[in-house]
Amino acid sequence: MHVGHLLQLDSLDLTLLWGEETLLGREISGVTATDLEDPARFLQEGEVVLSGLVWWNPGDARAKTDRFVSALRTSGATALLAGEETHGTVPDELIDSCREHQVPLLAVPARTSFRAITEAVYLRQWGDLSRLPAPHYALPEYVRTELSRLVDRGADPGVLLDRALAPLGGPPCYLLTSSGRTVARTPSAPPLPADRAALSVRGAAGTTLRIQAESGTYDAWHLHLPPGAPEVPPRVLHEIAEVLAQSRHDHDRRRAAGRQTEDDMVAAVRAGVAGPGPDARAVEGALRACGLRAGGSYRALVATAGGAEGRMGAADALTEALSHVAPVAFVVGRGEGVEAMAIIEDREDIRRQLVDVWPLLAECEPKATALHAGVSAPCAAAGLGAALGQARYALAAARTTSPGAARVTAVEELSTLESLLAGVPAEVRAAYCARTLGPLTEADNASHAMLLETLEVFLAHNCSWARTAEALHLHVNTVHYRIERVEVLTGRDLSRLDHKLDLRAALLCR
């Protein structure tokens, strides 16, 4: 961009006070705003200098003006843009000094902000630099400096995203996780539902760039420009992604620092599962250490995940799932074996939200063993040990019901005999089935298989002889004979309700 280009921008309304044509054709390398009397050590060659002329007062000696303009010439500044707001006009002696030192001078009206000039320069410069070979930066120096400062201060990713794209007009842009959670978005970007965001991350439409960081499968960050958004030079996106990667590194470091506290919380709850109950004082102290209210209502969650990540994968999945339902407070820690455990402050719709988001997590790693989770009923802090047992039972039910698919099951869903039995360990179900049905389970005996089918249909039709006969296309007497054989072989009396329930449970345990 040349100095002459600034004069062509009607939105800036700049006025040329002095400047030869050859000088106006010099390339602009950057912008610096200053009101120091001698700014030489802060200037770089090729920059335009913005000054509100606060350093100058009527009656000052001409030497003061010459010293300022001389510093610009010595530093290789391409032009001085002097603001009219402070004094109402640009002093004549400044015009004379710029002419003598061969520094182009432009007047900036009070209605034009210095920021508007800066952004106009860098907006044009971004477009030019994106077409240049490395090692030129696409992000201007002042933007990179500001972003670096914000990262050092621990700024929120949303602040970084907004500031990085502001000079480009703030196009709609998102920072999304692999499961479709919106970490941040620019003000012009409308809310994006998680399912649509997850599709966007997988390349359905728009431009998506993964943030290179040591993230897990489920919570990796992606910079996403939706279809129809104003074009952003690819190299600009890559440099913004590098800044966000630094932010993600700091985020992970803070999370790792708090992991021991979270594990202590989980350990305090687990300690009471096998015994009379967790130490209430220890649990309340652990809750407070993790930032949760000791007197609240909670749920326990347990999850398992397959693949090489094992327990850490389950912990990452739980963390990401619960982050979707924020602002609810939660703690995730490593449980026993391959399980991960979470304590979450209860909320009315928490179960529904977890059920909705769980398939999005599974889609992040479709080739891995299915994700399963169990959720306890609400409880007070003192009841978290029992709640952990409930969550584990619900987890077992989820794995039995959907062994090859992702599923989250809450203990409230175990409202039928079938769902209740799903949480019983497989070896216990097998033993109960074999003991209750006896010889009827012999797979190589065709007669016994026929009796087993008749029993199943008989119970399904509320022990109605006629309807069972109709369903099996048999005579009623044949049904009577077969049921009598079932009673002999199992030792059960199907006229008794408890025996009917025993056999029904055994059939469900197969």
C-alpha positions, -999 to 999 in steps of 0.1 A, spaced: 0 0 0 13 35 -9 8 68 9 -12 80 -21 -37 52 -16 -47 67 17 -58 99 0 -80 78 -23 -101 64 6 -132 87 9 -140 71 43 -109 87 58 -113 122 43 -76 130 45 -61 162 30 -27 164 15 -8 195 29 25 187 13 40 158 -6 57 153 -40 43 125 -62 74 104 -60 72 104 -21 35 96 -22 44 64 -41 65 49 -13 54 16 2 39 16 37 53 -10 60 32 -2 91 16 24 113 28 40 145 10 65 167 31 88 188 31 122 206 67 121 218 88 151 210 115 128 197 100 95 186 130 83 165 139 52 187 103 39 184 99 42 146 107 17 118 115 24 82 85 26 59 59 34 86 34 62 85 33 82 117 0 93 133 3 123 157 -24 143 175 2 171 179 -1 170 217 36 176 219 33 210 201 20 243 215 15 277 199 46 298 207 70 268 207 103 275 190 106 262 154 135 240 166 110 218 184 90 212 153 122 205 132 134 180 158 102 160 156 101 160 118 138 153 115 133 122 137 107 110 112 130 116 82 160 99 100 139 68 108 127 65 72 90 73 79 69 75 47 45 102 59 32 122 88 -6 121 94 -13 150 117 -46 153 136 -66 185 136 -86 178 167 -61 192 193 -55 226 177 -83 228 152 -58 229 123 -23 217 114 3 245 122 19 262 92 54 258 107 48 220 107 40 222 70 72 242 63 93 217 83 79 187 65 86 204 32 122 211 42 128 176 54 109 159 25 83 142 47 48 140 32 22 156 54 -15 147 55 -42 163 77 -66 141 96 -100 157 104 -114 153 139 -141 130 127 -116 104 115 -101 82 142 -65 70 141 -78 34 145 -98 37 113 -66 47 95 -46 19 111 -72 -7 102 -74 6 66 -37 2 62 -35 -33 76 -66 -45 59 -50 -36 26 -16 -50 38 -31 -83 48 -44 -88 13 -9 -81 -2 11 -101 23 -11 -132 19 2 -134 -17 39 -131 -7 63 -160 -1 75 -169 34 89 -157 57 67 -126 56 40 -125 83 4 -122 73 -7 -107 106 6 -71 110 31 -65 138 7 -45 159 -19 -72 158 6 -100 166 20 -79 195 -15 -73 209 -25 -109 206 7 -121 223 0 -97 252 -35 -110 255 -23 -146 256 2 -138 283 -26 -123 303 -47 -154 299 -74 -138 278 -105 -158 268 -103 -174 234 -133 -153 224 -113 -121 230 -84 -134 209 -107 -144 181 -125 -111 181 -94 -90 182 -76 -110 155 -104 -106 130 -115 -71 139 -93 -54 113 -109 -76 86 -144 -63 96 -151 -90 122 -163 -118 98 -184 -146 114 -160 -172 127 -162 -200 153 -138 -219 175 -154 -253 178 -145 -286 194 -146 -319 175 -180 -327 191 -195 -294 181 -192 -274 212 -187 -237 206 -157 -225 226 -159 -190 211 -174 -170 183 -171 -135 169 -199 -111 176 -212 -114 140 -214 -152 142 -249 -164 152 -253 -193 177 -245 -227 161 -263 -258 174 -239 -286 184 -251 -311 158 -246 -286 129 -213 -275 144 -200 -311 145 -209 -315 108 -190 -283 100 -159 -295 118 -160 -327 97 -159 -305 65 -195 -304 55 -192 -267 44 -171 -236 49 -134 -235 59 -121 -254 89 -86 -254 104 -76 -277 133 -57 -260 161 -25 -279 166 -23 -288 203 -20 -318 226 -58 -322 228 -79 -353 230 -102 -369 205 -133 -352 217 -122 -317 226 -98 -307 199 -102 -271 188 -111 -261 152 -112 -226 136 -142 -225 114 -154 -199 88 -190 -207 77 -199 -208 40 -207 -173 27 -184 -156 52 -160 -129 38 -128 -145 25 -99 -145 49 -64 -151 35 -52 -187 44 -20 -175 60 -40 -151 82 -60 -181 94 -29 -201 101 -13 -174 122 -46 -169 142 -46 -207 147 -11 -205 161 -22 -179 186 -51 -200 196 -28 -230 200 -9 -210 226 -41 -203 244 -51 -240 243 -17 -249 257 -23 -226 287 -58 -240 291 -45 -276 292 -17 -266 316 -42 -251 341 -65 -281 337 -36 -305 344 -27 -285 375 -62 -291 389 -63 -328 380 -49 -340 414 -76 -320 432 -103 -337 411 -88 -371 416 -88 -365 454 -125 -357 451 -132 -390 433 -110 -409 458 -130 -394 487 -163 -407 472 -149 -441 462 -136 -447 497 -171 -451 510 -185 -475 483 -172 -507 500 -176 -494 535 -203 -478 556 -202 -447 535 -178 -419 526 -164 -396 552 -189 -367 550 -164 -341 562 -137 -353 537 -162 -353 508 -174 -318 517 -139 -305 519 -130 -321 485 -161 -305 470 -151 -271 482 -115 -276 470 -130 -283 435 -152 -252 436 -185 -270 442 -210 -262 468 -209 -285 498 -246 -282 504 -258 -288 469 -276 -316 451 -254 -338 429 -253 -367 405 -225 -392 400 -215 -402 365 -193 -431 354 -181 -437 318 -159 -461 299 -143 -458 265 -124 -483 243 -93 -477 223 -58 -470 233 -68 -440 254 -87 -461 279 -95 -443 311 -81 -410 299 -104 -412 269 -134 -418 291 -123 -388 313 -120 -366 282 -154 -378 269 -170 -370 302 -153 -336 305 -164 -326 269 -200 -339 274 -204 -319 306 -189 -289 290 -217 -289 265 -242 -285 294 -224 -257 311 -227 -235 332 -234 -264 355 -204 -271 378 -187 -304 376 -156 -324 385 -141 -352 364 -115 -377 378 -100 -411 372 -120 -439 387 -112 -476 390 -98 -497 361 -109 -482 328 -136 -460 341 -138 -423 346 -160 -406 372 -177 -373 375 -195 -354 401 -219 -328 388 -243 -303 404 -278 -315 396 -301 -297 372 -335 -306 360 -326 -312 323 -292 -327 328 -301 -362 317 -318 -351 285 -289 -329 275 -264 -357 281 -284 -381 260 -285 -355 232 -248 -348 232 -235 -384 237 -239 -394 200 -218 -364 190 -190 -377 211 -192 -411 196 -190 -397 161 -156 -381 169 -141 -416 169 -165 -439 151 -140 -468 148 -134 -471 186 -152 -492 210 -185 -475 219 -187 -449 247 -210 -458 276 -220 -439 307 -242 -443 337 -259 -415 357 -271 -417 393 -302 -402 408 -298 -368 426 -283 -369 461 -267 -348 488 -229 -349 494 -232 -376 520 -250 -399 495 -223 -397 468 -209 -431 477 -243 -448 470 -248 -426 440 -215 -440 425 -229 -475 429 -261 -464 411 -240 -449 383 -220 -480 378 -251 -501 377 -266 -478 351 -234 -480 331 -236 -518 331 -272 -515 318 -260 -492 290 -233 -516 280 -257 -546 280 -285 -528 261 -262 -513 235 -229 -532 234 -219 -519 200 -233 -484 201 -227 -453 223 -253 -450 251 -258 -431 283 -283 -445 308 -296 -428 339 -307 -448 369 -342 -434 366 -346 -452 333 -343 -486 350 -381 -487 355 -388 -521 340 -377 -556 349 -358 -559 316 -339 -526 321 -332 -535 358 -317 -568 348 -296 -552 322 -273 -538 349 -267 -572 365 -232 -585 356 -232 -609 326 -218 -638 345 -245 -634 372 -273 -633 346 -259 -664 329 -258 -683 362 -293 -673 372 -306 -683 337 -290 -717 338 -302 -724 374 -338 -712 368 -344 -727 334 -324 -758 339 -324 -782 310 -345 -759 288 -312 -740 281 -296 -770 264 -290 -757 229 -287 -791 212 -320 -804 225 -348 -796 199 -375 -806 223 -363 -783 250 -359 -754 226 -396 -759 216 -407 -759 252 -387 -727 258 -404 -710 229 -438 -720 242 -429 -707 277 -418 -674 262 -450 -669 242 -472 -681 271 -458 -655 294 -459 -628 267 -497 -635 263 -503 -631 301 -506 -669 305 -536 -672 282 -540 -707 269 -562 -697 239 -540 -668 227 -508 -688 231 -523 -716 210 -534 -691 184 -500 -675 182 -482 -708 179 -508 -724 156 -513 -752 181 -543 -769 198 -549 -757 233 -543 -792 247 -508 -792 232 -501 -759 250 -513 -774 283 -490 -804 277 -460 -783 269 -464 -759 299 -468 -789 322 -435 -802 309 -419 -768 315 -431 -769 352 -417 -804 357 -383 -795 342 -379 -762 360 -396 -771 392 -418 -740 390 -456 -736 392 -469 -712 366 -501 -706 386 -480 -687 411 -470 -651 404 -436 -653 420 -427 -683 398 -439 -666 367 -416 -636 375 -387 -660 382 -391 -676 347 -397 -642 330 -365 -629 346 -346 -659 335 -357 -655 299 -346 -618 300 -312 -629 313 -304 -651 283 
